[in-house]
């Protein structure tokens, strides 16, 4: 483990969240590698979320679950299952089985994708005495459509119901808004508000000790397509 990772572990322990650019967590060159370009391009191949209780047509996604092990540095896809979130954590869309297309096989094996997950469990290693994590992963694209606001978190201030959650920006395209806020565990106090601007910018949250929310997005140039691409990875034992 590098000293940079050690310092990130300390910050995560004391502050309950990390925020930074790609070099802070994933190493230099992370977002300039061919693997990153292939990973980012796969956001053009997501499917519309049909489970939006607000009737929105602005969210596209894929979903798979993985087992990530720091001992042998393996990232193994688990059998495809629906995403299920209790209504306690998501009153809007929770409480039902939501079936999404699986993350593509080439992306499951993509080295930038696997490195992102492994980097997170490296940060957790000094804090949690386990080498193996179950990780629920979403590829999300939120469109800012003409006449429809794009809501990255339609459920409002919330927690995801896991132990730790990575929000990794892949790309912002022709949008304004989308600022991320980290709240205290009761959701009453804003601990930080940050903008994930460039690919590789991230938030890594202790989901037990924080809540979070992302502001809506709108098009910058109204006649052109606008969207925000995110990788969300939820870590639990
Ligand atoms: Fe969330």
Boltz pocket constraint, residues with backbone or C-beta under 6 A from the ligand:
constraints:
  - pocket:
      binder: B
      contacts: [[A, 153], [A, 158], [A, 159], [A, 160], [A, 212]]
      max_distance: 6.0
